[in-house]
Amino acid sequence: MKTIGRAIIGMAALGGLVAGCTSDPWPKSRSQVVQMAPSCEDFSVQIYFESRSAQLTNEARSVLKGADALATGCKVASVRVVGLADAVGAPDANLALSKQRADAVTRALDKMGYGNVVLDVGAAGDAGAMTNDGENRPLRRQADIRFDLDGKLR
């Protein structure tokens, strides 16, 4: 008896799913897509680099494009870029690498149209890249980018 009851419930659920699939939830044209107004709130993103590299990866470019999309329709007051490095290698080399990473992000932002925005660029090298236990933090192979927005464009 329990098996028959479960089978009936299962078939009813499957029927509901199939019935729900008959209507098309996707818009038929671009004009039917609802555009949300930008929130214009400050936000931060992080992009990651390969070991000992300051070259932007495809993923990093994608993150920057996503950040640009978030800032669309907003007045960008400033962008802060901080390059970081892990603790592998000499501290002076890590500081130079973190500067190169920050510069790579800055060049990409310039190409995206942020050349007239106040850019605050810094480098932290490997400062803070070691845990108290002496373990290296490889996720410090990054640049932190903060977008400070000042309301919507008029």
C-alpha positions in Angstrom: 0.0 0.0 0.0 2.8 2.4 0.8 4.5 1.7 -2.5 1.3 2.5 -4.5 0.9 5.8 -2.5 4.5 6.8 -3.2 4.1 5.9 -6.9 0.9 8.1 -7.1 2.6 11.0 -5.4 5.7 10.6 -7.7 3.6 10.6 -10.8 1.6 13.6 -9.6 4.9 15.5 -9.0 6.3 14.5 -12.4 3.0 15.7 -14.0 3.3 19.0 -12.3 6.9 19.4 -13.5 6.0 18.5 -17.1 3.0 20.9 -17.0 5.3 23.7 -15.7 7.6 23.2 -18.7 5.0 24.0 -21.3 5.1 27.7 -20.8 8.3 29.5 -22.0 9.8 31.5 -19.1 12.3 33.3 -21.4 11.5 36.7 -23.0 10.9 36.6 -26.7 12.9 39.8 -27.5 15.4 42.1 -25.8 12.7 44.7 -25.3 11.0 42.3 -22.8 14.1 42.1 -20.6 13.6 44.3 -17.5 16.6 46.5 -16.7 17.3 47.0 -13.1 18.5 50.4 -12.0 22.2 50.4 -10.8 22.6 50.4 -7.0 25.6 52.6 -7.1 27.0 51.3 -3.8 30.8 51.0 -3.3 32.2 47.5 -3.9 35.4 45.5 -4.0 36.7 42.7 -6.3 39.8 40.6 -6.2 41.7 39.2 -9.1 44.3 36.5 -8.9 47.6 36.0 -10.6 49.7 32.9 -11.4 52.8 32.4 -9.2 55.5 35.0 -10.0 53.4 36.7 -12.7 51.8 40.1 -13.2 50.0 39.1 -16.4 46.2 39.3 -16.2 44.5 36.0 -16.8 41.3 35.6 -18.7 39.5 35.1 -15.4 41.0 38.4 -14.1 39.8 40.2 -17.2 36.4 38.7 -16.7 36.2 39.9 -13.1 37.2 43.4 -14.3 34.5 43.4 -16.9 32.0 42.3 -14.3 33.1 45.1 -12.0 32.7 47.5 -14.9 29.2 46.2 -15.4 28.4 46.8 -11.7 29.6 50.4 -12.0 27.7 51.1 -15.2 25.2 54.0 -14.7 27.1 55.2 -11.7 29.5 58.0 -11.1 32.9 56.4 -10.2 34.5 58.8 -7.7 37.7 56.7 -7.4 39.2 53.3 -7.7 41.8 51.9 -5.3 44.1 49.2 -6.5 46.5 47.3 -4.2 48.8 44.7 -5.5 49.8 41.8 -3.2 52.3 39.0 -3.3 52.9 35.7 -1.4 55.9 35.2 0.7 57.8 33.0 -1.8 61.1 34.7 -2.7 62.8 37.8 -1.4 60.8 40.6 0.1 62.1 43.3 -2.3 61.2 41.1 -5.3 57.7 40.5 -3.9 57.2 44.2 -3.4 58.3 44.8 -7.0 55.9 42.0 -8.2 53.0 43.5 -6.3 53.7 46.9 -7.9 53.7 45.2 -11.3 50.4 43.6 -10.5 48.8 46.9 -9.5 50.2 48.5 -12.6 48.7 45.7 -14.8 45.3 46.3 -13.3 45.6 50.0 -13.7 46.5 49.7 -17.4 43.5 47.4 -17.9 41.2 49.9 -16.1 42.6 52.7 -18.4 41.7 50.6 -21.5 38.2 50.1 -20.1 37.6 53.9 -19.8 38.7 54.7 -16.3 41.5 57.0 -17.3 39.7 60.1 -16.0 38.9 58.5 -12.7 41.0 59.1 -9.6 43.1 56.0 -9.2 44.8 55.3 -5.9 47.5 52.6 -6.6 49.5 50.8 -4.0 51.6 47.7 -3.4 51.9 45.7 -0.2 54.5 43.2 -1.3 54.4 40.1 0.9 53.4 42.0 4.1 50.9 39.8 5.8 51.5 36.8 3.5 52.7 34.5 6.3 50.5 33.1 9.0 51.6 33.1 12.7 52.6 29.5 12.1 55.0 30.5 9.3 52.7 29.1 6.5 52.7 30.9 3.2 49.4 32.2 1.9 49.4 31.6 -1.9 46.0 33.4 -2.3 47.9 36.6 -1.7 48.9 36.4 -5.4 46.2 39.0 -6.1 45.2 42.6 -6.6 42.4 44.1 -4.5 40.3 46.7 -6.3 37.8 48.9 -4.6 35.3 51.0 -6.6 34.1 54.1 -4.7 30.8 55.2 -6.3 29.2 58.6 -5.9 25.6 58.1 -7.0 24.0 57.6 -10.3 24.9 59.4 -13.5 22.5 62.0 -14.6 
